[in-house]
Amino acid sequence: MAGFWQGQGKCARAIGLTFLLALVATPVFAADAPGTHEGVASCGGSTCHGRLAPSGKTVRQNELITWQDTTSAAGTHSQAWQVLNRSRAQNISQRLGLGPAQNAKDCLGCHSEPASARGSKFQVSDGVGCEACHGGSGGWLSDHYRLDWKHGDSIKAGMIALEDPRARANVCLDCHFGSARSGQFVTHKMMAAGHPRVSFELDLFSALQRHYDFDADYVKRKGLSSGIKFWAVGQALAVERQLSLYADGAHSNEGAFPQFYFFDCQSCHRRISDEPNAALTAEANPGRPLPPGAPPFNDENIIMLSAIAKVAAPGEGASFDAATRNFHTVMAQSRDPSAAASQLAGAARSLANALATHGFGRDETFAALDAVLNGAAARYTDYEGGAQAVMAADTLLNSLVAQGTVNRASAESLRPQINKLYAEVHDTNAWRPAEFRDAIRQLAGAVGRLK
């Protein structure tokens, strides 16, 4: 296109400019009402987000190709509905009596794109499409590419401000932890039927799905939050979501039993033996004042949030830790822990807001890594907490590289130790807490030598 215009005279250039301005001023797409989900096809033109290569001037414009890439984690959202047609999902659905999984409302809330209003190009089979994260485009689809249109205009028209870690976390948590909406909660029954365990870490998940560049234009339009901020806020809002749902009576029980989705899986799923010399496989956790045999609440995100709060918000962190201990105590003593759960959810929400406006520098990022790898090591008695710690180590080390604090070669020298930790949490049935704590403390020492 550029070569064509360079070869024309002034008159042709003027005509071309007039045509371009008219094109910008006239909507190409016939969008519906604000909030309407227009469908992936509305985003996929070659002049929009469907190019084969990242050659756009402002954004890559090959975002659709990245979303469809089945060879990487970036393509998993596009496959979300497709997996419901496979044998694993069909078996789960059959065990639960839900009928075909691809049609079951208990599955479609997360494996497709929930939308109260759907445009003519919307297809359930697209899985988790663009608007599942970016928001229904009915109010901004026909305008957001205009030269005079700002990112803030899109937000006002219904686009979700995903550059804000709080907004992004709440969108992702709907499926990657659960919500009160229909079809967005993984029950213990689903897990018993074969659904995988659910876990959440905002920054790592975002990095795996990334289809944009943190270039000067991005920073100008949206600002730039650090990886550690996304990680920290994500941990806080995961705790807030977890406790808020648990405090809701509709989710805390399942018949005569508690809703075990909220609990630590390995606290029950351990080897049992009647032999007199059998070693106990359960360990007491210093952060949970529970008597032996009491099923512990899954505190993987609580442990991470406590660690970062000690570094970035020690005053609120102390209140959070007190609310945590009170919650665990009430869990062991009361038949109705909803008040304690709501109190802890409020403390987490307060921390999320404090961390979202906090500036994380070199020293605090190193301190956060030390808090996760060293300070909290004694609390890694259970698989869930250990798995969360490994993701945190990876995220925070990458954050140091992004800050320019640690060079990439130095960070890569620690990759064998991080990979060893990933191997330690690869199989829940092979969890060895003592060995894991030794390995994570060794990584803490190696990180300390990078300062």
C-alpha positions as CSV (number, residue, x, y, z in Angstrom):
1,M,0.0,0.0,0.0
2,A,2.8,2.4,0.9
3,G,4.6,1.7,-2.4
4,F,1.4,2.4,-4.3
5,W,0.9,5.8,-2.7
6,Q,4.5,6.8,-3.0
7,G,4.2,6.6,-6.8
8,Q,1.2,8.8,-7.2
9,G,0.9,12.6,-7.7
10,K,-0.4,15.2,-5.3
11,C,-3.9,14.9,-6.6
12,A,-4.0,11.2,-6.2
13,R,-2.6,11.5,-2.7
14,A,-5.3,14.0,-1.8
15,I,-8.0,11.8,-3.2
16,G,-6.6,8.9,-1.2
17,L,-6.4,10.9,2.0
18,T,-10.0,12.0,1.5
19,F,-11.1,8.4,1.0
20,L,-9.1,7.3,4.1
21,L,-10.7,9.9,6.3
22,A,-14.1,8.9,5.1
23,L,-13.3,5.3,5.9
24,V,-12.2,6.2,9.4
25,A,-15.3,8.3,10.0
26,T,-17.7,5.7,8.6
27,P,-18.2,2.4,10.6
28,V,-17.3,-0.7,8.6
29,F,-19.0,-2.9,11.1
30,A,-22.7,-2.8,11.9
31,A,-22.4,-3.3,15.6
32,D,-25.3,-4.0,17.9
33,A,-26.2,-2.6,21.3
34,P,-23.5,-2.0,24.0
35,G,-22.6,-5.2,25.7
36,T,-23.5,-7.4,22.8
37,H,-20.9,-10.1,22.0
38,E,-20.5,-9.8,18.3
39,G,-18.3,-13.0,17.9
40,V,-14.7,-13.8,17.0
41,A,-15.5,-13.4,13.3
42,S,-16.1,-9.7,13.9
43,C,-12.5,-9.3,15.0
44,G,-10.8,-11.5,12.4
45,G,-10.5,-9.5,9.2
46,S,-7.0,-9.1,7.7
47,T,-7.2,-5.3,8.3
48,C,-8.1,-5.9,11.9
49,H,-6.7,-8.8,14.0
50,G,-6.5,-11.6,11.5
51,R,-3.2,-11.0,9.7
52,L,-0.9,-13.9,9.3
53,A,2.1,-12.0,10.7
54,P,2.5,-9.4,13.4
55,S,2.8,-6.4,11.0
56,G,0.4,-3.9,12.4
57,K,1.6,-0.3,13.1
58,T,-0.1,0.1,16.5
59,V,-1.0,-3.5,17.5
60,R,0.3,-6.8,16.1
61,Q,-2.9,-7.4,14.1
62,N,-2.2,-11.2,14.1
63,E,-4.0,-11.7,17.5
64,L,-6.5,-14.1,16.0
65,I,-3.7,-16.4,14.8
66,T,-2.1,-16.4,18.2
67,W,-5.5,-17.2,19.8
68,Q,-5.9,-20.1,17.4
69,D,-2.4,-21.6,17.8
70,T,-2.9,-25.1,19.0
71,T,0.8,-25.7,19.4
72,S,1.1,-23.3,22.4
73,A,-0.7,-22.4,25.6
74,A,-1.8,-19.2,23.8
75,G,-4.3,-21.2,21.8
76,T,-6.0,-23.0,24.7
77,H,-8.9,-20.5,24.9
78,S,-9.9,-21.2,21.3
79,Q,-10.0,-24.9,22.1
80,A,-12.2,-24.5,25.2
81,W,-15.4,-25.7,23.6
82,Q,-13.7,-28.3,21.4
83,V,-12.4,-30.2,24.4
84,L,-16.0,-30.8,25.5
85,N,-16.4,-33.1,22.5
86,R,-13.5,-35.3,23.6
87,S,-13.7,-38.5,25.6
88,R,-12.5,-37.0,28.9
89,A,-15.2,-34.4,29.0
90,Q,-17.9,-36.7,27.7
91,N,-17.0,-39.2,30.4
92,I,-17.2,-36.5,33.1
93,S,-20.5,-35.3,31.8
94,Q,-21.9,-38.8,31.6
95,R,-20.9,-39.6,35.2
96,L,-22.6,-36.4,36.4
97,G,-25.7,-37.1,34.3
98,L,-25.4,-33.8,32.4
99,G,-26.0,-35.2,28.9
100,P,-23.5,-34.2,26.1
101,A,-20.8,-32.0,27.6
102,Q,-20.8,-29.6,24.6
103,N,-24.4,-28.7,25.4
104,A,-24.3,-28.8,29.2
105,K,-24.9,-25.4,30.9
106,D,-22.6,-26.5,33.8
107,C,-19.8,-26.7,31.3
108,L,-20.5,-23.9,28.8
109,G,-20.2,-21.1,31.4
110,C,-16.4,-21.5,31.2
111,H,-15.8,-23.6,28.1
112,S,-17.6,-21.1,25.9
113,E,-18.3,-17.4,26.1
114,P,-21.1,-16.3,28.5
115,A,-23.1,-13.6,26.8
116,S,-26.6,-12.4,27.6
117,A,-26.7,-10.7,24.2
118,R,-25.2,-12.2,21.1
119,G,-24.6,-10.7,17.6
120,S,-25.2,-12.5,14.3
121,K,-21.5,-13.8,14.1
122,F,-21.4,-15.2,17.6
123,Q,-20.7,-18.9,17.8
124,V,-20.6,-21.0,20.9
125,S,-18.1,-23.3,19.2
126,D,-15.5,-20.5,19.2
127,G,-14.9,-21.3,22.8
128,V,-13.5,-18.6,24.9
129,G,-13.3,-15.8,22.4
130,C,-12.0,-12.3,22.3
131,E,-15.0,-10.7,24.1
132,A,-14.9,-13.2,27.0
133,C,-11.9,-11.2,28.2
134,H,-12.1,-7.9,26.4
135,G,-15.9,-7.4,27.0
136,G,-18.8,-7.3,24.6
137,S,-17.9,-5.2,21.7
138,G,-21.3,-3.9,20.7
139,G,-20.6,-0.5,22.0
140,W,-17.1,0.0,20.5
141,L,-16.5,-2.4,17.6
142,S,-17.3,0.1,14.9
143,D,-15.3,2.9,16.5
144,H,-12.2,1.6,18.3
145,Y,-10.0,1.6,15.2
146,R,-10.7,5.3,14.4
147,L,-7.7,7.7,14.5
148,D,-9.4,10.0,16.9
149,W,-10.6,7.2,19.2
150,K,-8.8,6.7,22.5
151,H,-8.4,3.6,24.6
152,G,-10.4,5.4,27.3
153,D,-13.3,5.8,24.9
154,S,-13.4,2.1,24.4
155,I,-13.5,1.6,28.2
156,K,-16.4,3.9,28.5
157,A,-18.2,2.0,25.7
158,G,-17.9,-1.3,27.5
159,M,-14.3,-2.6,26.8
160,I,-12.7,-4.1,29.9
161,A,-9.5,-2.4,31.1
162,L,-7.4,-5.5,31.2
163,E,-4.3,-3.4,31.8
164,D,-5.6,-2.9,35.4
165,P,-4.6,-6.0,37.3
166,R,-7.8,-5.8,39.4
167,A,-10.0,-5.8,36.3
168,R,-8.0,-8.6,34.7
169,A,-7.9,-10.7,37.8
170,N,-11.7,-10.5,38.2
171,V,-12.3,-11.6,34.6
172,C,-9.9,-14.5,34.8
173,L,-11.1,-15.7,38.2
174,D,-14.6,-16.2,36.8
175,C,-13.4,-19.4,35.1
176,H,-10.0,-20.0,36.7
177,F,-11.5,-20.1,40.2
178,G,-15.2,-19.7,39.9
179,S,-18.1,-17.2,40.2
180,A,-21.6,-17.1,41.5
181,R,-23.0,-17.1,37.9
182,S,-24.4,-20.2,36.3
183,G,-21.9,-22.7,34.9
184,Q,-18.9,-21.0,36.5
185,F,-18.2,-23.1,39.5
186,V,-16.3,-26.4,39.6
187,T,-17.9,-28.5,42.3
188,H,-16.2,-31.4,44.2
189,K,-18.6,-33.7,42.3
190,M,-17.0,-32.5,39.0
191,M,-13.6,-33.1,40.4
192,A,-14.6,-36.6,41.6
193,A,-15.9,-37.2,38.1
194,G,-12.5,-36.4,36.6
195,H,-12.3,-32.6,36.2
196,P,-8.8,-31.3,36.9
197,R,-7.9,-29.4,40.0
198,V,-8.3,-25.6,39.6
199,S,-5.5,-23.2,40.5
200,F,-4.8,-19.5,39.8
201,E,-1.8,-17.3,39.2
202,L,-2.5,-14.2,37.2
203,D,0.8,-13.1,35.9
204,L,2.0,-16.5,34.7
205,F,-1.4,-17.2,33.1
206,S,-1.2,-13.8,31.4
207,A,2.3,-14.4,30.1
208,L,1.2,-17.7,28.6
209,Q,-1.7,-16.1,26.8
210,R,0.0,-12.9,25.7
211,H,-0.7,-11.7,22.2
212,Y,0.5,-8.1,22.5
213,D,3.8,-6.2,22.8
214,F,4.8,-3.9,25.7
215,D,6.1,-1.3,23.3
216,A,6.1,2.5,23.6
217,D,2.7,2.7,22.0
218,Y,1.2,0.3,24.5
219,V,2.7,2.2,27.4
220,K,1.4,5.5,26.0
221,R,-2.2,4.2,25.6
222,K,-2.5,1.9,28.7
223,G,0.5,2.5,31.0
224,L,2.5,-0.5,32.3
225,S,2.0,-2.5,35.4
226,S,4.9,-4.7,36.5
227,G,4.8,-8.5,36.6
228,I,5.1,-8.6,40.3
229,K,2.1,-6.2,40.7
230,F,-0.1,-8.5,38.5
231,W,1.1,-11.5,40.6
232,A,0.4,-9.8,43.9
233,V,-3.0,-8.3,43.0
234,G,-3.9,-11.7,41.5
235,Q,-3.1,-13.5,44.7
236,A,-5.2,-11.0,46.7
237,L,-8.3,-11.2,44.5
238,A,-8.0,-15.0,44.3
239,V,-8.3,-15.1,48.1
240,E,-11.1,-12.5,48.1
241,R,-13.0,-14.5,45.5
242,Q,-12.4,-17.8,47.3
243,L,-13.6,-16.6,50.6
244,S,-16.5,-14.6,49.2
245,L,-17.9,-17.7,47.5
246,Y,-17.3,-19.8,50.5
247,A,-19.2,-17.3,52.7
248,D,-22.1,-17.5,50.3
249,G,-24.3,-20.3,51.7
250,A,-25.2,-21.4,48.1
251,H,-21.6,-22.6,47.6
252,S,-20.2,-23.6,51.0
253,N,-22.1,-26.9,51.4
254,E,-23.1,-29.8,49.2
255,G,-25.8,-31.8,50.9
256,A,-24.7,-33.0,54.3
257,F,-21.0,-32.3,53.5
258,P,-19.0,-29.1,53.1
259,Q,-18.2,-28.1,49.5
260,F,-14.8,-29.8,49.4
261,Y,-13.8,-27.8,46.3
262,F,-12.6,-25.2,48.8
263,F,-10.4,-27.6,50.8
264,D,-6.9,-28.9,50.4
265,C,-7.3,-32.0,48.2
266,Q,-4.3,-33.9,49.7
267,S,-5.6,-33.5,53.2
268,C,-8.0,-36.3,52.4
269,H,-6.4,-38.0,49.4
270,R,-3.4,-39.6,51.2
271,R,-2.3,-43.1,51.7
272,I,-3.9,-44.8,54.7
273,S,-2.4,-47.6,56.7
274,D,-3.4,-49.5,59.8
275,E,0.2,-50.7,60.4
276,P,1.5,-49.6,63.8
277,N,4.7,-48.2,62.4
278,A,3.2,-46.5,59.4
279,A,4.6,-42.9,59.0
280,L,2.1,-40.1,59.0
281,T,1.7,-38.4,55.7
282,A,0.0,-35.3,57.0
283,E,2.0,-32.5,58.4
284,A,1.0,-29.8,60.8
285,N,1.2,-26.3,59.2
286,P,2.4,-23.4,61.3
287,G,0.0,-21.0,59.5
288,R,-3.1,-23.1,60.4
289,P,-4.1,-23.6,64.0
290,L,-6.0,-26.9,63.3
291,P,-6.3,-30.1,65.3
292,P,-5.1,-33.3,63.7
293,G,-7.7,-34.7,61.3
294,A,-9.5,-31.4,60.6
295,P,-9.7,-30.9,56.8
296,P,-7.7,-27.7,56.0
297,F,-9.1,-24.9,53.8
298,N,-7.0,-24.6,50.6
299,D,-4.6,-21.7,51.5
300,E,-2.2,-21.7,48.5
301,N,-3.1,-18.1,47.6
302,I,-3.4,-17.1,51.2
303,I,0.2,-18.1,51.8
304,M,1.4,-16.1,48.7
305,L,-0.6,-13.0,49.7
306,S,0.8,-13.2,53.3
307,A,4.3,-13.3,51.9
308,I,3.9,-10.3,49.6
309,A,2.0,-8.3,52.2
310,K,4.9,-8.6,54.7
311,V,7.0,-6.8,52.1
312,A,4.7,-4.2,50.4
313,A,2.0,-3.6,53.0
314,P,3.2,-4.8,56.4
315,G,0.5,-3.1,58.5
316,E,-2.4,-4.5,56.4
317,G,-0.5,-7.8,56.2
318,A,-0.5,-8.2,60.0
319,S,-4.3,-7.7,60.0
320,F,-4.6,-10.2,57.1
321,D,-2.5,-12.8,59.0
322,A,-4.7,-12.3,62.1
323,A,-7.9,-12.7,60.1
324,T,-6.4,-15.8,58.5
325,R,-5.6,-17.5,61.8
326,N,-9.0,-16.6,63.1
327,F,-10.7,-18.1,60.0
328,H,-8.8,-21.4,60.4
329,T,-9.7,-21.5,64.1
330,V,-13.4,-20.9,63.4
331,M,-13.3,-23.5,60.6
332,A,-12.3,-26.1,63.2
333,Q,-14.7,-25.0,65.9
334,S,-17.9,-23.6,64.3
335,R,-20.6,-25.0,62.0
336,D,-21.0,-21.5,60.4
337,P,-17.6,-19.9,59.5
338,S,-19.2,-17.4,57.0
339,A,-18.6,-14.3,59.2
340,A,-14.9,-15.2,59.6
341,A,-14.7,-16.0,55.8
342,S,-16.2,-12.6,55.0
343,Q,-13.8,-10.8,57.3
344,L,-10.8,-12.5,55.6
345,A,-12.3,-11.7,52.2
346,G,-12.5,-8.1,53.2
347,A,-8.9,-8.0,54.3
348,A,-7.8,-9.6,51.0
349,R,-9.8,-7.0,49.1
350,S,-8.2,-4.2,51.0
351,L,-4.7,-5.6,50.2
352,A,-5.7,-5.9,46.5
353,N,-6.4,-2.2,46.4
354,A,-3.2,-1.3,48.3
355,L,-1.0,-3.5,46.0
356,A,-2.6,-2.2,42.8
357,T,-1.4,1.3,43.5
358,H,2.0,0.2,45.0
359,G,5.2,0.8,43.1
360,F,7.5,-2.3,43.2
361,G,11.2,-1.7,42.7
362,R,14.3,-3.8,42.7
363,D,14.7,-4.3,46.5
364,E,11.0,-5.2,47.0
365,T,11.0,-7.7,44.2
366,F,14.0,-9.4,45.7
367,A,12.4,-9.2,49.2
368,A,9.2,-10.8,47.7
369,L,11.2,-13.6,46.3
370,D,12.9,-14.2,49.6
371,A,9.6,-14.1,51.4
372,V,8.1,-16.8,49.1
373,L,11.2,-19.0,48.9
374,N,12.6,-18.6,52.4
375,G,10.2,-16.9,54.7
376,A,7.1,-19.0,53.9
377,A,9.0,-22.3,53.3
378,A,7.8,-23.8,56.6
379,R,4.2,-23.5,55.3
380,Y,4.8,-25.7,52.3
381,T,3.4,-28.8,54.0
382,D,0.8,-29.4,51.2
383,Y,1.0,-29.9,47.5
384,E,-1.2,-26.9,46.6
385,G,1.0,-24.4,48.4
386,G,4.1,-25.9,46.9
387,A,2.8,-25.7,43.4
388,Q,1.8,-22.0,43.9
389,A,5.3,-21.2,45.3
390,V,7.0,-22.6,42.2
391,M,4.8,-20.4,39.9
392,A,5.6,-17.4,42.1
393,A,9.4,-18.1,41.9
394,D,9.2,-18.2,38.1
395,T,7.0,-15.1,37.9
396,L,9.1,-13.0,40.3
397,L,12.4,-13.9,38.7
398,N,11.0,-12.9,35.3
399,S,9.9,-9.7,36.8
400,L,13.5,-8.9,37.9
401,V,14.6,-9.6,34.3
402,A,11.9,-7.3,33.0
403,Q,13.0,-4.6,35.4
404,G,16.6,-4.8,34.1
405,T,17.7,-5.7,37.6
406,V,18.9,-9.2,36.7
407,N,20.3,-10.0,33.2
408,R,18.7,-12.9,31.3
409,A,21.8,-15.1,31.4
410,S,22.0,-14.9,35.2
411,A,18.3,-15.7,35.5
412,E,18.6,-18.7,33.1
413,S,21.4,-20.1,35.2
414,L,18.7,-20.8,37.8
415,R,16.4,-22.6,35.3
416,P,17.6,-26.1,36.3
417,Q,16.7,-25.4,39.9
418,I,13.3,-24.0,39.0
419,N,12.7,-27.0,36.6
420,K,13.6,-29.3,39.5
421,L,10.9,-27.6,41.6
422,Y,8.3,-28.0,38.8
423,A,9.2,-31.7,38.7
424,E,8.6,-31.8,42.5
425,V,5.0,-30.6,41.9
426,H,4.3,-32.5,38.7
427,D,2.5,-35.4,40.3
428,T,0.3,-34.8,43.3
429,N,0.7,-38.4,44.4
430,A,4.4,-38.1,44.5
431,W,4.5,-35.0,46.7
432,R,7.4,-35.0,49.2
433,P,7.2,-31.9,51.3
434,A,10.5,-32.1,53.1
435,E,12.4,-32.6,49.9
436,F,10.5,-29.7,48.3
437,R,11.3,-27.3,51.2
438,D,15.0,-28.2,50.9
439,A,14.9,-27.5,47.2
440,I,13.1,-24.2,47.5
441,R,15.5,-23.0,50.2
442,Q,18.4,-23.8,47.9
443,L,16.8,-21.7,45.2
444,A,16.4,-18.9,47.7
445,G,20.2,-19.0,48.4
446,A,20.9,-18.9,44.6
447,V,18.6,-15.9,44.1
448,G,20.3,-14.1,47.0
449,R,23.6,-14.4,45.2
450,L,22.1,-12.5,42.2
451,K,21.8,-9.3,44.2
